[in-house]
């Protein structure tokens, strides 16, 4: 799937609006726009290609596809400059930091009787450590006006982070609805709750990879411009993993992307899919990088002399 910038230049029907934190922007008739596009390619298979320039040499800079961009000027943007609205930063960041993994969080609201099971997607999600397994999830809105999922994890200290795949992306997207507290998104989605072993919230049975997680700490953010509380970042420790049998190798340490078929977030209301990859080996100082470094130093000395 093309990035939003590419889509906007190639597809004149691309949806230009965006939903921001606590904000709903009027959109054109989306179904009419969608009807003008080609169908989703169900037959697209994950595959590997060569890297953009297999003949790239150490110290040669950008590959051939990027050399023409160096002469294009950059625009400097002050995130808190005059007449700049915070929503401009939101739109800029979600369209520039792409693709973003989506944490599909299952939580419990224990303040209702009976407790309400909530389910919602969050694209401010990332793994930040592996031993212990640590994940961060960002929620827009301060603790005084929290997302249901944010309030739930702060009160209960636990959740399940499910990874979204192509086969249930529509259901997962509908869980982003701004429903009031006490309404369970599971009913809208029609997805299947499966029991977790350590935490109370259910995992999503349709998800090929789910992480039971416990809250470690959180931080509430304050806007330097307005002084308002604007978001909460939570750090979770993964305490139990669930992986679909056909997606995991025998050793239990590698998930197959051809089976996982993960979905990511781009800018605006755009999603991405992962169908292509290339591999690049990491350089090793003793094996090859040291020799390249010494070679470059000798070349510099010869130029000076």
Secondary structure, DSSP 8 states (H G I E B T S, - for coil): ---HHHHHHH-TT-------TT-------HHHHHHTS----TT---EE---TTTT--TT--S-TTTGGGGGS------TT-TT--HHHHHHHHHHHS-SB--EEEEEEETTSSS-EEEEEEESSEEEEEETTEEEEEEEES-GGG--HHHHHHHHH-EEEEEE-BGGGHHHHHHTT----TT--HHHHHT--EE--SSSSS-EETT-SEEEEEEEEEEEEEE-TTT--EEEEEEEEEEEEEEE-GGGB-TTS--B-HHHH-BEEE-STT-EEE--EE-------IIIIIHHHHHHHHHHHHHHH-
